[in-house]
Amino acid sequence: MRRPTHSGSWYPSSPRVLGSEIRLALENVSDLTHHKLKYIIAPHAGYAYSLKTAAYSYAQIDATQVKRIFILGPSHYLYLLGCGIDKFAKLDTPLGHLDVDTEIIDQLSKVEGFSTIKNDCSEEEHSIEMHLPLVKYITNENKDIKVVPIIVGDFNNKLKDHIANTLLPYFNDESNLFIISSDFCHFGSRFQFTKTGYEKENRPLHESIEMLDRKSIEYITSHDLIGFENYIDETGNTICGRNPIQILLKVSIQLPFMNFKDDISIKPTNSFNTPFLYTVVTNYKIE
């Protein structure tokens, strides 16, 4: 079983405290979409910074309509070519464990572009773990839901296409929900990113960063993969989940029969010591 290695530091280890914090964050979300979801993009920073933002996405999820949740997160510590999966059958959280769909993990392990990583490498990565307590909380009444955690590394265009084609049938399954784990702009000298491109406009820094990130979200919500890739190349914006987002966009543009409707919530923090945190909720219907 994968241990909750970031509990007690990035989020509370006490089930009572953690459950209370998540409950309050979800209850404070008033603008519910009441639509079935295909995917969400939500942050993975410490809960002190990210929970209120992530809660907007999670409050929209109707877990009774979901059988399986794919969680795609970037690799912060391990250099990885393609995608990484581990051998854990269960993922522990302070609120209880989640079951992994080991059948799908086994299928993916046999496909080019997916490699099995060591358990300790998986436990070091936080991008997926930070979503597990939220997933456990909202699915607690549906014990049959399973998760498929995938760490997304680097890729060339050929490998990107292959990974997207592999995930396409799962994305096309109405009972599956995809969670893309990503913060957006990491601004400051410690991130080696100190220019927004809006310096000449004489506006507060936080507004410039928000404008920078809003542009990326325009590409995401219009499912413009090429535009998003060009945006990353031109701006250098430090969106840590850019690779999972690219996989998401590559998959979604291959489904012309899906009509995407986007509900966007942008919730920037005012601290330049942490990433600006955003969430995008996307609904869908099959025509």
Wavefront OBJ file of the C-alpha trace (Angstrom):
o trace
v 0.000 0.000 0.000
v 1.329 3.433 -0.906
v 1.928 5.526 2.199
v 0.635 9.113 2.523
v 4.183 10.456 2.742
v 3.205 14.137 2.584
v 0.567 14.011 5.314
v 1.460 15.981 8.406
v 3.357 18.544 6.332
v 1.560 19.347 3.079
v -1.847 18.469 4.529
v -3.125 17.327 7.956
v -2.429 13.784 9.091
v -5.370 13.809 11.497
v -8.462 12.269 9.855
v -10.698 14.576 11.880
v -8.831 17.764 10.975
v -8.325 16.785 7.335
v -11.937 15.736 6.871
v -13.161 18.947 8.463
v -10.953 21.121 6.248
v -12.108 19.368 3.079
v -15.763 19.489 4.144
v -15.638 23.220 4.836
v -13.828 23.928 1.569
v -16.442 22.007 -0.414
v -19.342 23.606 1.460
v -18.023 27.060 0.601
v -18.420 26.389 -3.129
v -21.686 28.002 -4.163
v -21.509 28.004 -7.974
v -22.188 24.390 -8.909
v -22.477 23.416 -12.575
v -24.789 20.383 -12.180
v -23.292 18.801 -15.279
v -21.533 15.506 -15.721
v -17.777 15.979 -15.905
v -15.164 14.575 -18.231
v -12.110 16.097 -16.603
v -10.901 18.658 -14.121
v -7.602 20.475 -13.750
v -6.746 21.204 -10.143
v -3.637 22.201 -8.142
v -1.330 20.089 -6.019
v 0.352 22.574 -3.661
v 0.036 22.361 0.109
v -3.567 22.527 1.257
v -2.976 25.842 3.030
v -2.532 27.345 -0.428
v -4.476 25.108 -2.794
v -7.420 23.469 -1.030
v -9.972 26.242 -1.581
v -9.139 26.311 -5.268
v -9.145 22.535 -5.707
v -12.469 22.347 -3.876
v -14.175 24.274 -6.671
v -13.422 21.424 -9.063
v -14.158 18.618 -6.639
v -17.486 20.092 -5.560
v -18.719 19.654 -9.138
v -18.105 15.896 -9.170
v -21.034 13.522 -8.777
v -19.257 10.388 -7.618
v -22.356 8.258 -8.220
v -21.755 8.740 -11.961
v -18.112 7.622 -11.831
v -16.605 4.138 -11.787
v -12.958 4.961 -12.331
v -10.740 8.015 -11.831
v -7.533 8.544 -13.781
v -5.114 10.943 -12.069
v -2.375 12.354 -14.300
v 0.346 14.313 -12.536
v 3.755 15.680 -13.531
v 7.038 14.260 -12.291
v 8.875 16.766 -10.084
v 11.768 14.590 -8.903
v 12.312 11.660 -11.249
v 13.377 12.153 -14.854
v 10.932 10.086 -16.800
v 10.569 9.470 -20.512
v 6.921 8.753 -21.135
v 4.594 7.800 -18.297
v 5.325 6.081 -14.997
v 3.081 3.660 -13.133
v 3.776 1.763 -9.927
v 2.813 -1.570 -8.430
v 0.711 -0.360 -5.521
v -2.717 -1.991 -5.322
v -3.951 0.459 -2.688
v -3.235 4.113 -1.929
v -3.500 5.099 1.708
v -4.778 8.457 2.977
v -5.599 9.662 6.500
v -9.264 9.202 5.512
v -8.822 5.599 4.405
v -7.422 3.864 1.357
v -8.303 3.962 -2.329
v -8.225 0.885 -4.545
v -6.142 0.975 -7.710
v -7.506 -0.553 -10.898
v -4.641 -3.015 -11.143
v -6.076 -4.605 -14.283
v -5.683 -1.350 -16.207
v -2.274 -0.727 -14.646
v -1.194 -4.163 -15.840
v -2.478 -3.397 -19.341
v -0.636 -0.069 -19.451
v 2.599 -1.642 -18.213
v 2.753 -3.656 -21.435
v 2.368 -0.619 -23.701
v 5.205 1.442 -25.147
v 5.523 4.760 -23.338
v 4.484 3.372 -19.947
v 7.137 2.085 -17.552
v 6.976 0.772 -14.012
v 8.740 2.978 -11.474
v 10.030 2.031 -8.043
v 7.637 2.393 -5.146
v 9.881 4.824 -3.271
v 9.998 7.097 -6.336
v 6.220 7.038 -6.455
v 5.968 7.907 -2.763
v 8.331 10.860 -3.178
v 6.138 12.477 -5.845
v 3.404 14.753 -4.489
v 1.464 15.714 -7.626
v -0.856 12.710 -7.403
v -0.860 12.243 -3.630
v -2.254 15.732 -3.007
v -5.450 14.705 -4.794
v -5.968 11.420 -2.976
v -7.611 12.760 0.229
v -10.043 14.798 -1.880
v -10.825 11.805 -4.067
v -11.338 9.640 -0.991
v -13.625 12.207 0.612
v -15.944 12.643 -2.371
v -16.061 8.924 -3.209
v -16.474 7.611 0.317
v -20.056 6.519 -0.348
v -19.069 4.705 -3.541
v -16.756 1.918 -2.464
v -16.524 0.472 -5.979
v -14.623 3.416 -7.493
v -11.050 2.641 -8.452
v -8.210 4.964 -9.380
v -5.508 4.851 -12.042
v -2.521 7.023 -11.033
v -0.159 7.974 -13.866
v 2.959 10.123 -13.546
v 3.619 11.938 -16.820
v 7.197 12.674 -17.818
v 8.755 14.048 -20.996
v 8.011 12.947 -24.538
v 8.587 13.770 -28.178
v 5.685 14.188 -30.589
v 5.657 10.530 -31.600
v 5.573 9.312 -27.999
v 2.973 11.927 -27.070
v 0.708 10.663 -29.838
v 1.217 7.067 -28.727
v 0.386 7.842 -25.089
v -2.706 9.795 -26.116
v -3.901 6.996 -28.378
v -3.430 4.523 -25.537
v -5.553 6.612 -23.166
v -8.180 7.514 -25.769
v -10.504 4.508 -25.170
v -10.486 5.206 -21.427
v -11.210 8.896 -22.005
v -14.094 7.909 -24.282
v -15.664 5.792 -21.530
v -18.471 7.802 -19.914
v -17.869 6.167 -16.541
v -14.280 7.457 -16.328
v -13.240 10.820 -14.889
v -9.819 12.354 -15.540
v -8.072 14.543 -12.973
v -5.150 16.570 -14.302
v -2.850 17.689 -11.502
v -1.237 21.045 -12.232
v -0.383 24.366 -10.682
v 0.107 27.222 -13.091
v 2.691 30.022 -13.018
v 5.506 29.544 -10.497
v 6.871 33.071 -10.296
v 10.070 34.306 -8.690
v 13.823 33.916 -8.724
v 13.742 30.497 -7.074
v 11.734 29.267 -10.054
v 14.029 31.111 -12.489
v 10.979 32.888 -13.886
v 10.773 36.633 -13.269
v 9.273 38.103 -16.462
v 5.590 37.989 -17.346
v 5.807 39.828 -20.665
v 3.504 42.559 -19.363
v 6.151 44.690 -17.649
v 5.484 47.723 -19.873
v 1.799 47.877 -18.951
v 2.403 49.345 -15.482
v 0.052 47.016 -13.660
v 0.408 45.148 -10.341
v 2.529 42.019 -10.626
v -0.258 39.684 -9.569
v -2.447 41.024 -12.392
v 0.324 40.442 -14.932
v 0.765 36.862 -13.744
v -2.976 36.303 -13.907
v -3.061 37.648 -17.479
v -0.220 35.315 -18.398
v -2.029 32.308 -16.990
v -5.402 33.290 -18.428
v -3.866 33.095 -21.873
v -2.831 29.494 -21.268
v -6.317 28.652 -20.046
v -7.783 30.065 -23.255
v -5.796 27.477 -25.198
v -6.796 24.692 -22.823
v -10.526 25.426 -22.849
v -10.548 25.729 -26.639
v -8.640 22.422 -26.821
v -5.931 24.085 -28.897
v -2.944 21.799 -28.417
v -0.683 23.562 -30.907
v -1.555 26.953 -29.457
v -0.794 25.713 -25.938
v 2.534 24.200 -26.985
v 3.545 27.395 -28.800
v 2.484 29.428 -25.772
v 4.755 27.383 -23.486
v 7.673 27.734 -25.909
v 7.201 31.485 -26.331
v 6.493 32.509 -22.728
v 8.396 29.866 -20.785
v 5.541 29.882 -18.268
v 6.379 27.470 -15.469
v 3.206 25.396 -15.612
v 4.395 22.218 -13.933
v 1.559 20.111 -15.334
v 2.115 21.191 -18.923
v 2.906 17.616 -20.006
v -0.263 16.043 -18.551
v -2.220 18.955 -20.039
v -0.710 18.281 -23.466
v -1.731 14.634 -23.228
v -5.228 15.709 -22.218
v -5.521 18.089 -25.171
v -4.147 15.517 -27.609
v -6.770 13.029 -26.438
v -9.689 15.459 -26.396
v -9.162 16.827 -29.909
v -9.498 13.304 -31.280
v -13.132 13.129 -30.145
v -15.065 15.424 -32.504
v -18.363 13.885 -31.443
v -17.892 15.259 -27.950
v -19.309 18.698 -27.328
v -17.215 20.346 -24.631
v -18.660 23.034 -22.400
v -16.193 24.785 -20.140
v -16.752 26.245 -16.705
v -13.693 28.155 -15.577
v -12.722 29.333 -12.144
v -9.492 31.254 -11.720
v -8.404 31.611 -8.119
v -4.977 33.267 -7.829
v -3.252 33.522 -4.494
v -1.545 36.764 -3.562
v 1.701 35.208 -2.406
v 4.650 35.202 -4.768
v 6.298 32.488 -2.685
v 3.863 29.915 -4.026
v 2.462 29.154 -7.461
v -0.659 30.892 -8.634
v -3.323 28.233 -8.461
v -6.067 27.766 -10.989
v -8.769 25.280 -11.703
v -10.621 24.426 -14.881
v -13.731 22.282 -14.923
v -14.857 20.839 -18.230
v -18.212 19.208 -18.834
v -19.211 17.130 -21.800
v -21.997 15.394 -23.591
v -21.979 12.942 -26.457
v -24.021 14.104 -29.418
l 1 2 3 4 5 6 7 8 9 10 11 12 13 14 15 16 17 18 19 20 21 22 23 24 25 26 27 28 29 30 31 32 33 34 35 36 37 38 39 40 41 42 43 44 45 46 47 48 49 50 51 52 53 54 55 56 57 58 59 60 61 62 63 64 65 66 67 68 69 70 71 72 73 74 75 76 77 78 79 80 81 82 83 84 85 86 87 88 89 90 91 92 93 94 95 96 97 98 99 100 101 102 103 104 105 106 107 108 109 110 111 112 113 114 115 116 117 118 119 120 121 122 123 124 125 126 127 128 129 130 131 132 133 134 135 136 137 138 139 140 141 142 143 144 145 146 147 148 149 150 151 152 153 154 155 156 157 158 159 160 161 162 163 164 165 166 167 168 169 170 171 172 173 174 175 176 177 178 179 180 181 182 183 184 185 186 187 188 189 190 191 192 193 194 195 196 197 198 199 200 201 202 203 204 205 206 207 208 209 210 211 212 213 214 215 216 217 218 219 220 221 222 223 224 225 226 227 228 229 230 231 232 233 234 235 236 237 238 239 240 241 242 243 244 245 246 247 248 249 250 251 252 253 254 255 256 257 258 259 260 261 262 263 264 265 266 267 268 269 270 271 272 273 274 275 276 277 278 279 280 281 282 283 284 285 286 287
